Every structure is written in C-alpha cells, then in structure tokens.
C-alpha cells in the first residue's frame, strides 16, 4: 500500500469510475486496475463490483473510502506544515515577554506577523526578566523581550527601544497643579508600582532610593495596569507607568513627569546563537 494507490482508490471511489481515476492521476487504465487489485489483495476485501460498463463501490469499499479520505487529508495537512516550516510560514514559536510591553507593544506586532501564517503555532507567556532569561538559557523559549539580563547570562541581548515612565495622578491631587514634578514631591505620596515581574519597577525603585527618598507610605504593588489606574482614580495613590499605557488619559487623571528623572529602562530581544534559529524566528 502506498499513497499513490490510496489517491487512486479515493478518486475512483468518489466518482465510481476507474477511467476518471486514470485521467486524473495521468495513469494508464491498466495501472489503475493493478493498484486497485493490489489494495484488494492487501486488505482482503472487494472494493468495486462491475455494473454494466462501469463499477460500483461495495459496502466494504465505501467504508474504507471514508477512512482513506481522512488519511489523505492528514497527509496533505502534514505536507503543508512541512512546506510552511521550510519557508518560515509554519512551525512552533515560544515567546516570553515582560508586561505591559507584551500587551501594548508585542501583541499588535504578532497580529501582523501571524496574518499570513495560519499554520504558525505560538506559545506566549509573560514573566520577570530573571525568569525569562533562565528559560532562554534552558532553551525553553526561542525569543524573549525584556530588559538587559545579568552580565553572566548565556543569551545575547539586542536593544530595541528605551521606555520612559511618568506619574499618573488624580486630577484633584495637590501635585496635579504642578506642570513638572520634583523628586522631593514624591516623598509624601503613596506610590503604586507594577508587579515585581515588570522591568521598570526595579529602575524606579533604584532611582528613588538613589536620590535619598524617605518613604512616608508603604508602596503598593499591582500586576495590572487597569487596576493601577483604578487605584489612582479612587485616590489611593499615584502610579508610576509608561506613558503609552495611559494614552489617552483615563477619566479624571493627569500625567506628570519628574524633572531630571526619566525613570528609563531599555528593552531588547533575548536570543541564543542565530545559527540555531528556526526560519520563523529569523523573520
């Protein structure tokens, strides 16, 4: 039994015509007859019976035809996937991203990237820079987007862009009256930070501590931008957020920057040796 014989049987069975099968497969009629007889001998059943000048499927032949359709459909799908992998349009891509970069920046890029790649399977996960770097080193991810890893990391880092954070306040907050904040202005407010898995949370802490800020309030850590905005709107504190997360501004809020303190962090692409990339990763 081979795929050519199965295709011959499927065409002949669907049309109940050995002649048509020969035309479609570009075979001599004798070749089609031989292939059908080989299948009958191998399976131990009669697939067709003669009827007038043509043939009709036997009940056994009809039952086997349904199975052959499934087999050939799966074979065709497999060939399509293999072709897609070779051309970069299919495969399995494991991506790790820090939030909120993933939701705000990476998701739109993936939408464009996958538009013409219906066979591309994606495993997408979020995490801290530390956890994503470790997973890259264990080859559990193909690529990751995070801030620069530790110097002894075994993965390469390519900078992509630098992100600037600002202060989101409720519009009736006393600091909202100032066009530009000073670092000292933050000494007497409760700061709302992102979950520790988010890269810029660390740089914010470093900048504030470096300039000698004494915390009058315990800070709040949340893992959701939407929750942070809600807390600000409720008057619980002021949030440290990337500007793109609050554009357009949420209702009842204003955005302010701290003079001389951009609270920046550079994000980039973590990857291993390019020679081992699947083609889809190169793209």
BELKA-V378616 format. One record per helix or strand of 2 or more residues. SS is the DSSP state (a for helix, b for strand). FROM is the first residue (numbers start at 1). TO is the last residue. If there is no record, write none. Layout:
# BELKA-V378616
SS_FROM_TO + SS_FROM_TO
This chain:
# BELKA-V378616
a_3_15 + a_18_25 + a_29_43 + b_48_51 + b_54_57 + a_59_87 + b_90_97 + a_101_114 + b_119_126 + a_129_137 + b_143_147 + b_156_163 + b_165_170 + a_174_177 + b_180_181 + a_183_188 + b_191_194 + a_199_210 + b_220_222 + a_225_233 + b_238_242 + a_243_246 + b_253_258 + b_265_271 + a_274_276 + a_279_282
